[in-house]
Amino acid sequence: MNLIQFFHDATFYAMYVAAGVAIFLIIERQLFFFFSARDARKLLATMTADDDFVPRIDTAMLDRKTVPVALVRETLQTRRLTSDRVKLEDLSEAIYIASKTRVNARLWVLDTIVTAAPLLGLVGTILGIIDTFAVLASSGISDPSGVSKGIGTALYATALGISIALIGLLFYNYLRACADHLNDQLKELLLRAEGLSHEDQAQPENAMRPEHAGREPMQAVG
């Protein structure tokens, strides 16, 4: 095996690895967004005040490990530790940035695969054609089928790279939209947690009225 043939085969292995990594990321991120969006919807439903009642967060939900639950839990814990408005805003912003980083995690890998796959395919095609012409120069055209096979394999590299990029691009755009939607939900959860916690501290007597006896103020859970 000459050096050109070695690199030609290496491009195929690289594309197969890229396809495997892309499939893994697509499945992993889809599961992540599904469970995170589900918990975000539940939290938003319980944190929405109706008829001037102060909502109550289900404490069982605060034990979950998803990003929306962690954001609300850390926000409530932060408001228990300090009452300074400026510090609270800074800490809340830090919590949101950390949560947003988890939401966008590893999407750059899929974006890189989408960009690199066609280039790998093109390199494989060029190397395959070079190797085919090298064989043709050394042995002549005594075996046309061998030449055709070499060119076909070279073109297959381009087709494989474009296919990986096309499928990866479709899923990347879909996952990017899921990430943007989840980030919007996280921002809404953060604002609701801040506003409702502040209302609990500023107007504690509302929770003691008889008409509010059916619901309790939102409490931070340690």
C-alpha positions in Angstrom: 0.0 0.0 0.0 1.5 3.4 -1.1 1.2 6.6 0.9 -1.6 8.0 -1.3 -3.7 4.9 -0.8 -3.1 5.0 2.9 -4.4 8.6 3.2 -7.3 7.8 0.9 -8.4 5.0 3.2 -7.8 7.2 6.2 -10.3 9.8 4.9 -13.0 7.1 4.7 -12.3 6.0 8.3 -12.4 9.6 9.4 -15.8 10.1 7.7 -17.2 6.9 9.3 -16.0 8.1 12.7 -17.6 11.5 12.1 -20.9 9.9 11.1 -20.9 7.8 14.3 -20.1 10.8 16.5 -22.9 12.8 14.7 -25.4 10.1 15.3 -24.5 9.8 19.0 -24.7 13.6 19.5 -28.1 13.8 17.7 -29.6 11.2 20.0 -28.0 12.5 23.2 -29.0 16.1 22.6 -32.5 15.1 21.5 -33.0 13.3 24.8 -31.5 16.2 26.7 -33.9 18.7 25.1 -36.9 16.4 25.5 -36.5 16.0 29.3 -35.4 19.6 29.9 -38.3 21.1 28.0 -40.7 18.8 29.8 -39.6 20.0 33.2 -39.5 23.6 32.0 -43.1 23.4 30.9 -44.1 21.9 34.3 -42.3 24.5 36.2 -43.8 27.4 34.2 -47.2 25.9 34.7 -46.8 25.8 38.5 -45.1 29.2 38.7 -47.8 31.0 36.9 -49.9 33.0 39.3 -53.7 32.9 38.7 -56.3 35.1 40.4 -53.6 36.9 42.4 -52.6 33.8 44.2 -49.0 33.1 45.0 -48.0 29.8 43.2 -46.3 26.9 44.9 -43.5 24.8 43.4 -43.8 21.1 43.8 -40.8 20.2 46.1 -40.6 16.8 44.4 -39.6 18.5 41.1 -36.7 20.3 42.8 -34.9 17.0 43.3 -34.5 16.4 39.6 -31.2 16.9 37.8 -32.4 18.7 34.6 -31.2 22.2 33.7 -34.5 24.1 34.3 -34.9 22.5 37.8 -31.3 23.3 38.7 -31.8 26.9 37.6 -34.9 27.4 39.7 -33.4 25.6 42.7 -30.2 27.7 42.6 -32.1 30.9 42.1 -34.3 30.3 45.2 -31.3 29.2 47.2 -29.4 32.4 46.2 -32.3 34.6 47.3 -32.2 33.0 50.7 -28.5 33.8 51.1 -28.6 37.5 50.3 -31.1 40.3 50.0 -28.9 42.8 48.1 -30.6 43.5 44.8 -27.4 44.1 42.9 -25.8 40.9 44.1 -29.0 39.0 43.3 -29.0 40.2 39.8 -25.4 39.4 39.3 -25.8 35.9 40.7 -28.9 35.3 38.7 -27.1 36.3 35.5 -24.3 33.9 36.4 -26.8 31.1 37.0 -28.4 31.7 33.6 -25.1 31.8 31.8 -24.0 28.5 33.4 -27.4 26.9 32.4 -27.2 28.3 28.9 -23.7 26.7 28.5 -25.1 23.3 29.4 -27.9 23.8 26.9 -25.5 24.6 24.0 -23.0 22.0 25.0 -21.5 19.9 22.2 -23.5 21.5 19.4 -20.3 22.9 18.1 -19.1 19.4 17.5 -22.0 18.7 15.2 -21.5 22.0 13.4 -17.8 21.1 12.9 -18.8 17.7 11.4 -21.2 19.4 9.0 -18.4 21.7 7.8 -15.6 19.1 7.7 -17.4 16.1 6.1 -17.7 17.5 2.6 -14.0 18.6 2.7 -13.0 15.1 3.8 -15.0 13.7 1.0 -13.3 16.0 -1.5 -9.9 15.0 -0.2 -10.8 11.4 -0.5 -11.9 11.9 -4.1 -8.8 13.8 -5.1 -6.5 11.1 -3.5 -8.5 8.4 -5.1 -8.2 9.9 -8.6 -4.5 10.5 -8.0 -4.0 6.9 -7.1 -6.0 5.8 -10.1 -3.9 7.8 -12.5 -0.8 6.5 -10.8 -1.9 2.9 -11.5 -2.9 3.9 -15.0 0.5 5.4 -15.7 2.3 2.3 -14.4 0.2 -0.4 -16.0 -1.4 1.4 -18.9 -5.1 0.8 -19.8 -4.9 -2.9 -20.0 -7.5 -3.2 -17.2 -10.3 -0.6 -17.8 -12.4 -2.2 -15.1 -9.8 -1.4 -12.5 -9.6 2.2 -13.6 -13.4 2.5 -13.5 -13.5 1.0 -10.0 -10.8 3.4 -8.7 -12.7 6.4 -10.1 -16.0 5.1 -8.7 -14.4 4.7 -5.2 -13.0 8.2 -5.4 -16.4 9.7 -6.3 -18.0 7.6 -3.5 -15.9 9.6 -1.0 -17.5 12.9 -2.1 -21.0 11.4 -2.0 -20.4 10.1 1.5 -19.1 13.4 2.8 -22.0 15.4 1.3 -24.5 12.9 2.7 -23.1 13.2 6.2 -23.1 17.0 6.0 -26.6 17.2 4.7 -28.1 15.0 7.4 -26.0 16.6 10.0 -27.1 20.1 8.9 -30.8 19.2 9.1 -30.4 17.9 12.7 -28.1 20.7 13.7 -30.7 23.3 12.7 -33.4 21.4 14.5 -31.3 21.1 17.7 -30.3 24.7 17.4 -33.9 25.7 17.4 -34.6 23.4 20.4 -31.7 25.1 22.3 -32.9 28.6 21.5 -36.4 27.7 22.7 -35.1 26.1 25.9 -32.9 29.2 26.6 -36.0 31.3 26.3 -37.8 29.1 28.8 -34.8 29.3 31.2 -34.9 33.1 31.0 -38.6 33.1 31.8 -38.1 30.7 34.7 -35.4 32.9 36.1 -37.5 36.0 35.9 -40.5 34.3 37.4 -38.4 32.9 40.2 -36.9 36.3 40.9 -40.2 38.2 40.8 -42.2 35.7 42.8 -39.6 35.3 45.4 -39.4 39.0 45.8 -43.2 39.2 46.1 -43.1 36.6 48.9 -40.6 38.7 50.8 -42.3 42.0 50.2 -45.9 41.0 50.9 -45.9 38.0 53.3 -49.3 38.9 54.7 -51.0 37.8 51.4 -50.1 34.2 52.2 -52.0 34.5 55.5 -55.3 35.7 54.1 -58.2 33.1 54.3 -58.7 33.2 50.6 -55.1 32.1 50.1 -55.2 29.3 52.6 -55.4 26.7 49.8 -52.0 27.7 48.5 -48.7 28.4 50.1 -46.0 30.9 49.2 -43.1 29.6 47.1 -40.3 28.5 49.3 -36.7 27.9 48.6 -35.7 24.3 49.0 -32.2 23.6 50.2 
